[in-house]
Structure formats: structure tokens, C-alpha cells
């Protein structure tokens, strides 16, 4: 078959010429991954999702990982470094990452996720028509927060108060605390906001929460509030811990209601795939997560002397036994 015939056949099969050229010439497209915390969380899920679309890491694409080590200045430097390389697209798994990437470039495509309000943040003109170099998935933290509290309340139908422990050095979390305040009012419970700024404040905060008599505890994920440590403290003070981050339940918290990260990064991979094949972010609407997971730690429930309600059991996606 001649070259023209080969190209026609590939088009019929849905294989983009740009990807074919990359494979023929040995070029690997550069996908920048900008990470505020330097944890590389979910990077493996993304690489696997890209593989399911025919992209071979190290052959047809290469991940250029840059971490900010939990420092805004470092994050900006890493964003600028990705732009200088240059990469072909930047994946930004959070609000701070997306803003840093947007400040660093107005031309390289950016695929974001976990941003509460990308319009208000100035990242896109609208969800339906982003209009610039940014697209991706917005956050569903408002919905997650309300559902999480209602699930926790099913364990404690007579509870009158809930404490929320959060890292006040992260201004994004103030928004989520606001969502929880609205949900708490709707459910008829009082919310005790417990902000901490440094590691040394965390265990005293647990002691204060216990002394104040809050029957339920919600923890907001941050690089300071490490899941294993926080779950151990919750068990020590016999506080039922819930979070919208799955790690807390897996490490010993009572429950988590979170985004299905496999589904989220599957969508991210689809968007990156389309961009590398020539689509423009301005033409790709910003999406909202559509799948969520309820994780319950049965061992922790037993340790706390709790029975898992039947209404919870019928909703559980993963029961940790």
C-alpha cells in the first residue's frame, strides 16, 4: 500500500495523523504535570488512562513532572520551567496549580481539575465556552460537602454538632467550610470550625474538639493534615472522622465520600488526548465530575463501637473490612 493509501486507512480507523507521525519519527509529546504538594498523587492513574487511549509513556508521550513542595513561589517557578521546555500541554490538578500555569502561559493548553469556580478564578470565560487556553474539570466540592455531612449524620441521627478541622494556611479550604456551614444549617446541626496553621496545633485541636463535645469530625485534606497521622489521632480521641478525601478512610477514618478519581483522570486523559490531536481548549467545555465513591471503614466502626446503618450499607462502594 502506498503512503496515501496508508493515510486513508489510518483515518478510517480513527488514528490521528499527528500521533502516527509521532510514532514514526520517535517524537514523544511532552505532558507537563504541575503539582503544588509534590505528592504526585493520581499521576499513575492518569498515565494508565493515557495508555488506554494508545499513548505509550516514554515512547509517544513523556510526563514532565514538576512539584512546588507546598510553596507558592516554587510552584510559579516550576510552571515557568514547564513553559520554557516547552511542554505541549500542562495538567494542573488543583486551583493553585491551574492559576500558576495560567499566569505562566497564555498559549500552551492547560487541563485543570478540582477548581471550585474556574470562571470566578479568571481561568475561563464560561464553562460552556472557556475561550482561552484552559479547560478541564471543575470541582464538585459543594455537592460533596453536603452529601458527606448527611452520610455522617446517618451514623449519628441525634448529633447536635460537628467539628471541621482545616488548614487555614490554604485559603481554598475556607470556601469548603462555607459549604459545610450551609449543609449543617440544613441538617439542623451546629458547625464548630477549627482552623490550624502549624503541626503543633493539630493534636491540641483534637483535645479541644473532644472536650467541646462535638459528636462528629470532618477533616479537609491538606498537605499538613496527613491522612495516616490524622486518622490515628481521631481513633486516639474516639472521634468518628469523615472526609471528602478517600485517603483518610483508607488510613483509619470512619468514612469518605469523594470523587471517583479513576473516572476524573479518565476524563482528563480524554481531554489531553484530544488536545494532542489538535483540539483547542477554547472549544472544549469545562466538565463537572459525575461519579463519586462512598468508602466506609468497618474496622474503625467496630473500634468506635458503631454499627453501620443499613441505609449506609446499600450505598457503599468500598467497605474496608
MIVO-615056 format. One record per atom (N, C-alpha, C): residue in one letter; x, y negated, z. Coordinates in steps of 0.02 Angstrom, whole numbers, padded with zeros to 5 digits, always signed. Example, Ala and Ser with C-alpha at 12.3 -4.5 7.8 and 13.67 -1.06 7.14 Angstrom:
# residues 2
A+00660+00284+00390A+00615+00225+00390A+00660+00165+00390S+00642+00112+00354S+00684+00053+00357S+00645-00002+00394
END
This chain:
# residues 321
X+00043+00060+00000X+00000+00000+00000X+00044-00062+00000X+00028-00112-00043X+00069-00172-00045X+00053-00218+00014X+00092-00272+00020X+00085-00317+00078X+00015-00346+00083X-00012-00366+00026X-00080-00395+00027X-00131-00344+00050X-00123-00283+00026X-00170-00230+00045X-00165-00215+00119X-00103-00217+00145X-00093-00205+00217X-00128-00258+00258X-00120-00321+00238X-00151-00377+00275X-00227-00370+00275X-00256-00354+00217X-00328-00346+00212X-00352-00290+00259X-00314-00235+00259X-00333-00179+00302X-00331-00198+00375X-00281-00237+00394X-00275-00258+00463X-00331-00306+00484X-00351-00349+00437X-00406-00394+00451X-00470-00356+00462X-00480-00305+00421X-00540-00263+00428X-00541-00230+00496X-00483-00209+00520X-00477-00177+00585X-00480-00226+00643X-00480-00291+00628X-00484-00342+00679X-00418-00359+00711X-00363-00343+00679X-00297-00359+00706X-00275-00426+00680X-00261-00473+00724X-00243-00541+00704X-00175-00543+00671X-00167-00577+00614X-00103-00582+00580X-00048-00608+00625X-00065-00655+00671X-00014-00685+00713X+00018-00632+00758X-00024-00586+00785X+00001-00534+00828X+00043-00484+00788X+00020-00469+00726X+00057-00424+00683X+00126-00452+00669X+00130-00518+00655X+00194-00549+00642X+00240-00544+00703X+00210-00552+00763X+00250-00547+00823X+00280-00478+00830X+00241-00426+00813X+00266-00358+00818X+00319-00344+00765X+00310-00371+00705X+00357-00359+00651X+00423-00394+00662X+00420-00455+00689X+00482-00494+00698X+00514-00482+00765X+00479-00448+00809X+00506-00436+00876X+00495-00494+00924X+00458-00545+00902X+00444-00602+00946X+00396-00582+01001X+00410-00604+01062X+00364-00595+01117X+00339-00664+01139X+00273-00673+01136X+00245-00737+01157X+00257-00746+01232X+00269-00807+01252X+00282-00821+01323X+00219-00844+01358X+00199-00807+01410X+00142-00825+01451X+00168-00849+01519X+00161-00913+01533X+00183-00940+01597X+00133-00924+01652X+00159-00904+01710X+00116-00891+01768X+00139-00937+01823X+00097-00986+01841X+00116-01037+01890X+00080-01021+01956X+00119-01010+02009X+00092-00984+02072X+00113-01029+02130X+00066-01060+02163X+00082-01105+02219X+00116-01068+02276X+00091-01009+02294X+00116-00975+02353X+00175-00929+02341X+00192-00916+02278X+00246-00870+02260X+00231-00798+02282X+00167-00780+02286X+00149-00712+02307X+00140-00665+02249X+00134-00692+02188X+00123-00652+02127X+00060-00609+02133X+00012-00632+02174X-00049-00594+02184X-00088-00589+02118X-00112-00530+02102X-00153-00515+02043X-00115-00518+01977X-00050-00531+01978X-00012-00531+01916X-00014-00463+01882X-00008-00410+01922X-00010-00343+01894X-00076-00327+01860X-00132-00351+01890X-00198-00340+01860X-00202-00373+01792X-00175-00434+01788X-00175-00471+01725X-00134-00436+01672X-00075-00412+01689X-00032-00377+01640X-00067-00315+01615X-00100-00279+01660X-00137-00219+01639X-00194-00237+01592X-00230-00291+01608X-00286-00313+01566X-00261-00334+01497X-00202-00365+01494X-00173-00383+01429X-00156-00320+01390X-00130-00269+01425X-00113-00206+01393X-00173-00173+01362X-00231-00181+01394X-00293-00152+01367X-00315-00186+01303X-00286-00245+01290X-00300-00280+01227X-00244-00273+01177X-00200-00226+01188X-00148-00211+01140X-00083-00250+01149X-00079-00289+01203X-00019-00328+01215X+00029-00288+01259X+00091-00281+01238X+00141-00243+01274X+00189-00290+01309X+00188-00290+01375X+00231-00335+01414X+00305-00317+01400X+00343-00369+01382X+00413-00359+01365X+00424-00348+01291X+00370-00335+01254X+00377-00324+01182X+00339-00377+01142X+00273-00379+01151X+00234-00429+01114X+00218-00490+01157X+00226-00484+01222X+00221-00543+01264X+00265-00534+01326X+00285-00591+01353X+00328-00591+01412X+00300-00639+01463X+00294-00618+01525X+00270-00662+01578X+00329-00702+01606X+00323-00767+01605X+00372-00812+01636X+00342-00835+01702X+00363-00802+01756X+00334-00816+01822X+00372-00872+01857X+00336-00920+01884X+00366-00974+01923X+00324-00986+01985X+00356-00985+02044X+00321-00995+02107X+00340-01060+02141X+00291-01089+02174X+00302-01153+02208X+00321-01147+02281X+00324-01085+02307X+00344-01073+02376X+00302-01111+02427X+00239-01124+02409X+00194-01159+02454X+00208-01234+02461X+00245-01262+02413X+00263-01333+02416X+00240-01368+02352X+00203-01422+02361X+00176-01458+02303X+00231-01483+02257X+00285-01511+02285X+00340-01537+02244X+00372-01482+02203X+00382-01424+02235X+00411-01368+02200X+00366-01343+02144X+00301-01344+02158X+00253-01322+02107X+00257-01366+02045X+00263-01432+02055X+00268-01478+01999X+00332-01465+01959X+00386-01450+01993X+00450-01435+01959X+00443-01372+01917X+00410-01322+01946X+00401-01259+01910X+00356-01267+01849X+00305-01309+01855X+00261-01323+01798X+00301-01356+01742X+00343-01405+01760X+00384-01439+01710X+00433-01390+01678X+00458-01342+01717X+00505-01293+01690X+00471-01249+01638X+00409-01229+01651X+00373-01188+01602X+00361-01227+01537X+00348-01291+01544X+00337-01334+01485X+00402-01340+01445X+00458-01346+01479X+00522-01353+01443X+00543-01290+01406X+00520-01232+01429X+00544-01169+01398X+00539-01168+01321X+00483-01181+01288X+00415-01189+01315X+00379-01121+01315X+00325-01116+01355X+00282-01058+01351X+00226-01071+01301X+00192-01018+01280X+00137-01025+01232X+00070-01039+01266X+00064-01018+01329X+00004-01030+01369X+00024-01024+01442X-00011-01062+01485X+00002-01059+01557X-00059-01032+01593X-00050-00981+01635X-00103-00956+01678X-00095-00990+01746X-00150-01021+01770X-00148-01059+01833X-00201-01031+01880X-00181-00986+01926X-00230-00952+01970X-00250-00993+02032X-00272-01054+02023X-00293-01095+02080X-00297-01168+02061X-00329-01208+02103X-00338-01279+02089X-00272-01316+02085X-00229-01305+02135X-00166-01341+02137X-00122-01323+02076X-00124-01259+02058X-00085-01237+02000X-00111-01269+01936X-00178-01271+01929X-00208-01299+01868X-00193-01373+01862X-00198-01410+01918X-00184-01482+01916X-00111-01495+01900X-00065-01456+01931X+00006-01465+01917X+00022-01451+01844X-00009-01398+01816X+00003-01381+01746X-00024-01436+01700X-00084-01461+01717X-00115-01514+01676X-00073-01578+01676X-00044-01594+01735X-00001-01653+01739X+00063-01644+01699X+00085-01582+01693X+00148-01568+01658X+00141-01567+01583X+00081-01550+01558X+00072-01546+01485X+00000-01560+01465X-00006-01595+01409X-00072-01607+01381X-00082-01568+01316X-00033-01526+01299X-00036-01490+01235X-00034-01414+01243X+00006-01388+01288X+00009-01315+01297X-00056-01291+01329X-00088-01240+01301X-00151-01215+01329X-00142-01190+01400X-00193-01204+01442X-00193-01183+01512X-00256-01143+01525X-00249-01085+01555X-00306-01044+01576X-00306-01043+01652X-00358-01074+01681X-00362-01081+01754X-00412-01030+01782X-00411-01023+01848X-00464-00986+01883X-00467-01011+01955X-00524-00999+01987X-00530-01016+02058X-00535-01090+02072X-00554-01131+02024X-00561-01203+02034X-00633-01219+02050X-00645-01252+02107X-00714-01264+02129X-00753-01308+02081X-00725-01364+02061X-00760-01410+02015X-00710-01437+01966X-00698-01402+01910X-00648-01424+01862X-00665-01490+01829X-00729-01509+01828X-00747-01574+01798X-00726-01630+01846X-00745-01623+01910X-00728-01674+01959X-00652-01678+01968X-00617-01622+01960X-00544-01621+01967X-00510-01652+01907X-00547-01669+01854X-00519-01700+01795X-00484-01652+01748X-00498-01587+01757X-00465-01537+01715X-00501-01527+01649X-00567-01534+01650X-00606-01526+01588X-00659-01580+01585X-00683-01593+01523X-00736-01643+01515X-00803-01615+01537X-00816-01552+01522X-00876-01518+01544X-00863-01443+01541X-00905-01404+01575X-00894-01331+01574X-00908-01303+01505X-00960-01328+01472X-00977-01302+01406X-00928-01323+01352X-00901-01384+01358X-00854-01410+01309X-00794-01441+01345X-00744-01400+01362X-00687-01425+01401X-00653-01485+01370X-00645-01485+01304X-00621-01545+01269X-00547-01559+01272X-00507-01520+01307X-00435-01534+01310X-00395-01470+01302X-00344-01463+01343X-00301-01403+01338X-00313-01354+01394X-00369-01362+01432X-00383-01319+01489X-00450-01284+01480X-00451-01219+01495X-00513-01181+01500X-00502-01127+01553X-00548-01080+01561X-00539-01027+01610X-00601-01013+01649X-00593-00996+01713X-00649-00979+01757X-00651-01027+01816X-00710-01055+01829X-00719-01097+01888X-00731-01051+01948X-00732-01080+02007X-00742-01041+02068X-00816-01034+02084X-00832-00979+02119X-00900-00970+02145X-00899-00971+02221X-00853-01012+02250X-00845-01010+02323X-00908-01033+02361X-00948-01077+02331X-01009-01097+02364X-01055-01036+02375X-01064-00997+02321X-01107-00938+02325X-01076-00885+02370X-01010-00876+02364X-00976-00826+02405X-00982-00843+02480X-00974-00906+02497X-00976-00927+02567X-01044-00914+02598X-01097-00932+02562X-01164-00921+02587X-01181-00848+02595X-01162-00808+02546X-01175-00736+02549X-01135-00703+02604X-01072-00724+02612X-01030-00694+02665X-01061-00704+02734X-01084-00765+02748X-01113-00779+02813X-01178-00740+02822X-01218-00734+02770X-01281-00696+02776X-01267-00622+02789X-01214-00594+02758X-01195-00524+02770X-01171-00515+02842X-01131-00561+02866X-01106-00557+02935X-01164-00561+02984X-01212-00603+02967X-01271-00611+03010X-01312-00547+03015X-01309-00505+02963X-01345-00441+02966X-01317-00396+03020X-01252-00402+03035X-01222-00366+03091X-01245-00395+03158X-01256-00460+03158X-01273-00496+03220X-01334-00539+03210X-01393-00509+03204X-01454-00548+03189X-01472-00599+03243X-01447-00589+03304X-01464-00635+03358X-01408-00684+03373X-01356-00683+03333X-01299-00728+03345X-01321-00801+03336X-01294-00844+03380X-01312-00915+03376X-01255-00959+03350X-01194-00931+03347X-01138-00972+03323X-01087-00931+03285X-01053-00964+03240X-00999-00933+03201X-00940-00982+03199X-00881-00955+03209X-00820-00996+03204X-00788-00986+03136X-00759-01039+03108X-00722-01033+03046X-00652-01059+03058X-00603-01015+03049X-00532-01031+03058X-00503-01048+02990X-00471-01107+02986X-00445-01128+02920X-00383-01170+02927X-00344-01169+02875X-00280-01205+02871X-00293-01276+02846X-00290-01325+02891X-00307-01393+02872X-00253-01428+02831X-00196-01395+02820X-00145-01423+02775X-00165-01412+02703X-00216-01371+02692X-00241-01358+02624X-00308-01394+02615X-00309-01453+02583X-00370-01493+02577X-00426-01457+02540X-00410-01409+02498X-00462-01372+02461X-00509-01336+02509X-00483-01313+02565X-00523-01273+02610X-00576-01314+02646X-00567-01380+02649X-00618-01423+02679X-00683-01417+02641X-00678-01409+02575X-00738-01402+02533X-00776-01338+02552X-00739-01283+02562X-00770-01220+02579X-00802-01222+02648X-00771-01257+02695X-00800-01266+02761X-00867-01302+02754X-00871-01350+02708X-00934-01384+02696X-00987-01337+02670X-00968-01291+02626X-01016-01241+02601X-01042-01198+02659X-00996-01179+02704X-01016-01138+02761X-01062-01176+02808X-01051-01241+02816X-01094-01281+02859X-01166-01281+02832X-01172-01288+02767X-01239-01286+02736X-01272-01218+02747X-01233-01165+02736X-01260-01097+02745X-01279-01084+02817X-01238-01109+02864X-01253-01099+02935X-01318-01132+02954X-01329-01193+02930X-01392-01229+02945X-01451-01190+02918X-01443-01163+02858X-01497-01125+02826X-01515-01063+02867X-01464-01031+02896X-01474-00970+02935X-01489-00984+03009X-01487-01047+03028X-01503-01065+03097X-01449-01049+03147X-01386-01053+03127X-01331-01043+03175X-01287-01105+03174X-01252-01116+03229X-01206-01172+03232X-01137-01150+03207X-01102-01195+03175X-01036-01179+03148X-00982-01216+03187X-00934-01178+03212X-00878-01206+03250X-00817-01208+03205X-00800-01267+03179X-00742-01274+03135X-00678-01276+03176X-00631-01230+03160X-00568-01225+03198X-00510-01233+03150X-00487-01295+03138X-00430-01306+03094X-00364-01295+03130X-00316-01268+03094X-00248-01260+03121X-00199-01287+03069X-00142-01311+03093X-00093-01341+03048X-00026-01304+03048X-00014-01263+03099X+00050-01228+03103X+00040-01160+03136X+00088-01115+03125X+00083-01047+03150X+00071-01044+03225X+00104-01088+03263X+00100-01086+03336X+00030-01102+03362X-00013-01131+03320X-00081-01149+03341X-00130-01091+03332X-00110-01040+03294X-00159-00989+03274X-00183-00946+03331X-00138-00914+03370X-00163-00871+03424X-00200-00910+03477X-00177-00970+03497X-00218-01010+03544X-00288-01025+03516X-00294-01031+03450X-00359-01043+03419X-00405-00982+03430X-00377-00923+03424X-00417-00862+03436X-00441-00860+03508X-00396-00877+03555X-00415-00877+03625X-00470-00927+03638X-00466-00985+03606X-00518-01037+03615X-00584-01014+03586X-00582-00983+03528X-00644-00958+03496X-00678-00907+03541X-00639-00863+03568X-00667-00811+03613X-00697-00843+03675X-00662-00891+03703X-00686-00924+03764X-00750-00963+03751X-00755-00994+03691X-00814-01034+03674X-00875-00990+03661X-00865-00926+03650X-00921-00880+03643X-00949-00871+03572X-00912-00890+03521X-00935-00877+03453X-00936-00802+03440X-00993-00777+03416X-01000-00705+03406X-00972-00681+03340X-00959-00727+03293X-00936-00709+03226X-00877-00754+03207X-00833-00728+03165X-00775-00767+03143X-00765-00760+03068X-00758-00816+03035X-00742-00817+02964X-00673-00849+02956X-00631-00819+02916X-00564-00846+02904X-00557-00863+02830X-00531-00923+02817X-00518-00946+02749X-00446-00927+02731X-00438-00896+02674X-00373-00873+02651X-00325-00932+02641X-00264-00924+02667X-00211-00972+02653X-00145-00935+02662X-00091-00966+02638X-00026-00935+02643X-00004-00930+02716X-00031-00973+02761X-00013-00970+02831X-00051-00915+02868X-00115-00906+02851X-00157-00857+02886X-00150-00789+02853X-00093-00758+02864X-00076-00694+02833X-00125-00640+02854X-00156-00604+02807X-00210-00556+02823X-00194-00506+02878X-00136-00471+02874X-00120-00421+02924X-00116-00450+02994X-00083-00506+03001X-00075-00540+03065X-00142-00562+03093X-00182-00594+03050X-00247-00620+03072X-00295-00564+03090X-00294-00510+03051X-00338-00453+03068X-00318-00421+03134X-00253-00417+03148X-00230-00391+03213X-00253-00435+03271X-00249-00501+03261X-00272-00547+03313X-00347-00541+03324X-00384-00532+03270X-00457-00525+03277X-00474-00463+03317X-00439-00408+03306X-00451-00347+03344X-00430-00357+03417X-00374-00391+03427X-00349-00403+03495X-00401-00442+03536X-00433-00492+03505X-00482-00533+03540X-00554-00508+03530X-00560-00449+03497X-00625-00418+03485X-00674-00465+03451X-00649-00497+03398X-00690-00542+03358X-00702-00510+03289X-00765-00501+03269X-00779-00474+03202X-00761-00524+03148X-00713-00506+03107X-00685-00553+03058X-00713-00540+02988X-00733-00593+02955X-00757-00589+02886X-00721-00641+02844X-00714-00627+02779X-00680-00674+02735X-00703-00664+02663X-00691-00715+02622X-00703-00707+02550X-00640-00681+02515X-00590-00664+02554X-00529-00634+02527X-00526-00561+02549X-00523-00515+02500X-00527-00443+02515X-00471-00419+02560X-00413-00451+02557X-00356-00429+02596X-00369-00424+02670X-00411-00468+02698X-00425-00466+02770X-00462-00402+02790X-00509-00380+02748X-00545-00318+02763X-00498-00258+02757X-00457-00257+02706X-00411-00201+02697X-00359-00197+02753X-00343-00255+02783X-00293-00256+02836X-00323-00246+02906X-00389-00240+02911X-00419-00227+02976X-00475-00273+02997X-00494-00321+02954X-00552-00362+02968X-00616-00320+02959X-00673-00347+02980X-00735-00310+02976X-00761-00305+02905X-00764-00362+02870X-00792-00360+02803X-00765-00417+02760X-00772-00408+02695X-00754-00461+02648X-00805-00459+02591X-00822-00518+02567X-00864-00524+02507X-00825-00568+02460X-00801-00540+02406X-00753-00576+02364X-00767-00567+02290X-00733-00608+02251X-00733-00598+02179X-00706-00529+02163X-00732-00499+02111X-00703-00437+02085X-00644-00458+02042X-00583-00455+02071X-00525-00482+02036X-00508-00445+01973X-00526-00381+01969X-00515-00345+01907X-00557-00376+01851X-00619-00393+01868X-00663-00425+01818X-00639-00495+01801X-00617-00533+01852X-00593-00602+01840X-00533-00601+01793X-00483-00560+01809X-00423-00561+01768X-00431-00525+01701X-00484-00485+01696X-00502-00459+01631X-00525-00516+01586X-00566-00562+01615X-00588-00621+01577X-00530-00667+01561X-00484-00675+01608X-00425-00717+01596X-00385-00689+01538X-00375-00623+01538X-00338-00591+01484X-00373-00600+01416X-00439-00597+01417X-00476-00608+01355X-00464-00679+01328X-00465-00728+01373X-00453-00797+01352X-00382-00807+01327X-00333-00779+01363X-00263-00784+01341X-00255-00751+01273X-00285-00693+01265X-00282-00656+01201X-00310-00700+01144X-00366-00731+01156X-00397-00773+01104X-00354-00834+01087X-00324-00863+01139X-00281-00921+01128X-00219-00902+01088X-00188-00846+01106X-00129-00825+01069X-00145-00806+00997X-00208-00791+00985X-00229-00776+00916X-00255-00838+00879X-00248-00897+00911X-00263-00959+00876X-00321-01000+00901X-00360-00975+00950X-00416-01014+00977X-00391-01073+01018X-00429-01126+01020X-00411-01186+01058X-00451-01188+01124X-00418-01205+01179X-00453-01209+01244X-00513-01256+01242X-00508-01310+01203X-00563-01358+01198X-00627-01326+01174X-00621-01271+01136X-00679-01238+01108X-00702-01178+01148X-00669-01162+01204X-00686-01103+01244X-00718-01126+01309X-00784-01117+01318X-00818-01140+01378X-00788-01111+01442X-00789-01152+01495X-00767-01128+01560X-00821-01080+01587X-00799-01024+01613X-00846-00972+01637X-00849-00972+01713X-00900-00937+01740X-00907-00926+01811X-00901-00851+01824X-00869-00831+01879X-00865-00759+01895X-00935-00730+01900X-00943-00669+01876X-01009-00637+01875X-01011-00574+01918X-00953-00549+01940X-00951-00488+01980X-00918-00501+02047X-00948-00473+02100X-00923-00481+02168X-00921-00413+02202X-00881-00409+02256X-00874-00344+02291X-00883-00354+02366X-00921-00308+02396X-00928-00306+02468X-00885-00250+02495X-00839-00267+02539X-00793-00218+02568X-00805-00218+02643X-00817-00159+02671X-00829-00152+02743X-00779-00103+02772X-00749-00121+02828X-00700-00078+02861X-00736-00040+02917X-00751+00023+02904X-00787+00064+02952X-00746+00076+03015X-00680+00085+03007X-00637+00095+03065X-00640+00036+03113X-00641-00024+03084X-00644-00084+03126X-00712-00090+03160X-00765-00073+03123X-00832-00074+03153X-00834-00028+03215X-00806+00031+03208X-00804+00078+03265X-00764+00050+03322X-00706+00019+03306X-00663-00010+03358X-00699-00065+03396X-00744-00101+03362X-00781-00156+03393X-00846-00132+03424X-00860-00067+03418X-00922-00040+03445X-00983-00059+03406X-00975-00069+03340X-01030-00092+03298X-01056-00035+03253X-01120-00033+03244X-01150+00012+03194X-01160-00029+03131X-01144+00002+03074X-01153-00033+03010X-01226-00029+02990X-01260-00086+02984X-01332-00085+02967X-01345-00051+02899X-01402-00019+02895X-01421+00014+02832X-01425-00036+02775X-01446-00098+02791X-01451-00149+02739X-01383-00168+02710X-01330-00159+02751X-01262-00170+02727X-01238-00110+02687X-01251-00051+02711X-01227+00010+02679X-01251+00016+02606X-01311-00006+02593X-01336+00000+02524X-01304-00050+02476X-01269-00099+02505X-01236-00149+02463X-01161-00139+02455X-01132-00095+02497X-01059-00087+02500X-01031-00061+02434X-00978-00094+02411X-00941-00069+02353X-00882-00026+02374X-00852-00042+02431X-00796-00003+02457X-00801+00001+02533X-00807+00062+02558X-00809+00074+02630X-00741+00102+02651X-00706+00066+02694X-00640+00089+02718X-00651+00134+02778X-00637+00198+02770X-00652+00247+02823X-00590+00263+02864
END
